């Protein structure tokens, strides 16, 4: 019986979410946000938002539909600038995005948190990228 590599990725993501509190997506005393963030429901679309899995999107001052478009644009920029391990240094849809430290499983995948800002508008997302 042939076992697909991808069948092990989702359990790893879920473990990361359970153990690390969303791989960096939890509340922190270091947060620069002054406005409460709302959580977007991305169930069923996690694999359609530009990375292997986008595991969460939180917003302030922008709709979830607009945030999803910005998240997809960020990942397209990232992938265009280095493939799976690439980074995006350009604004996307008017947002300046900063990616946090990557937590990796060498040769398999990594998890990261991205914060995008435009004025007082904020989008935070977390993702898993498979290699």
C-alpha positions in Angstrom: 0.0 0.0 0.0 1.4 3.4 -1.0 1.1 6.1 1.7 1.0 9.7 0.4 3.4 12.1 2.1 0.6 14.7 2.4 -1.4 12.4 4.7 1.1 13.2 7.5 1.1 17.0 7.0 -2.3 17.8 8.3 -1.8 15.9 11.5 1.5 17.8 12.0 -0.4 21.1 11.4 -3.1 20.2 13.9 -0.4 19.1 16.5 1.4 22.4 16.0 -1.9 24.3 16.5 -2.6 22.3 19.7 0.9 22.4 21.2 2.1 25.8 20.2 -1.1 27.7 20.2 -1.4 28.2 16.5 2.3 28.3 15.7 2.7 31.8 16.9 -0.9 32.9 16.2 -1.9 33.2 19.9 -2.2 36.3 21.9 1.0 37.8 23.1 2.0 40.6 25.4 4.3 41.7 22.6 1.4 42.4 20.2 1.5 45.8 18.5 -2.2 45.7 17.8 -4.5 48.1 19.7 -7.7 46.8 18.1 -9.3 43.4 18.8 -9.0 41.1 15.8 -11.9 39.2 14.4 -11.3 35.6 13.2 -12.2 34.7 9.6 -13.8 31.3 8.9 -11.6 29.7 6.3 -12.9 26.1 6.7 -12.6 24.2 3.5 -10.4 26.9 1.9 -7.2 26.4 3.8 -5.4 24.8 0.8 -6.7 27.5 -1.7 -5.2 30.6 -0.2 -1.7 30.5 -1.7 0.3 28.3 0.8 0.2 24.6 1.3 -2.2 25.4 4.2 -3.3 28.8 5.6 -4.3 27.8 9.1 -5.8 31.1 10.3 -6.7 34.6 9.3 -7.6 37.4 11.7 -8.6 40.9 10.7 -9.2 44.4 12.0 -10.7 47.1 9.7 -11.0 44.9 6.7 -13.5 42.2 5.6 -12.5 38.6 5.6 -13.1 38.4 1.8 -10.6 41.3 1.3 -8.2 39.7 3.7 -8.3 36.4 1.8 -7.3 38.3 -1.4 -4.4 40.0 0.4 -3.2 36.7 1.9 -3.3 35.0 -1.6 -1.4 38.0 -3.1 1.2 37.7 -0.3 1.8 34.0 -1.0 2.0 34.5 -4.7 4.6 37.2 -4.1 6.5 34.9 -1.7 6.5 32.0 -4.1 7.5 34.2 -7.0 10.6 35.3 -5.0 12.2 32.0 -4.1 9.6 29.2 -4.4 8.5 27.3 -1.3 11.2 29.0 0.8 10.8 32.4 -0.7 10.0 35.7 1.0 7.9 38.7 -0.1 9.5 42.1 0.5 7.1 44.1 -1.7 3.7 45.6 -0.6 0.7 43.5 -1.6 -2.6 45.2 -2.3 -1.3 48.3 -0.4 -0.4 46.2 2.7 3.1 46.0 4.1 3.6 42.5 5.4 6.1 41.2 7.9 6.7 37.5 8.4 7.7 36.1 11.8 10.3 33.4 12.5 9.7 30.2 10.7 9.3 27.0 12.7 10.5 24.1 10.5 10.6 20.4 10.1 13.8 20.3 7.9 13.1 19.1 4.4 9.4 18.7 5.0 7.6 21.9 5.9 7.7 25.1 7.9 5.1 27.2 9.8 5.0 31.0 10.0 2.9 33.9 11.0 2.4 37.0 8.8 1.2 40.4 9.8 0.1 42.8 7.1 -0.8 46.5 7.8 -2.2 49.4 5.9 -2.8 52.3 8.1 -5.0 51.1 11.0 -6.1 48.0 8.9 -4.5 44.8 10.0 -4.4 41.2 8.7 -2.7 38.4 10.6 -2.4 35.0 9.1 -0.6 31.8 9.8 0.4 29.2 7.3 2.2 25.9 6.6 4.4 25.5 3.6 5.4 22.1 2.4 8.7 21.7 0.5 
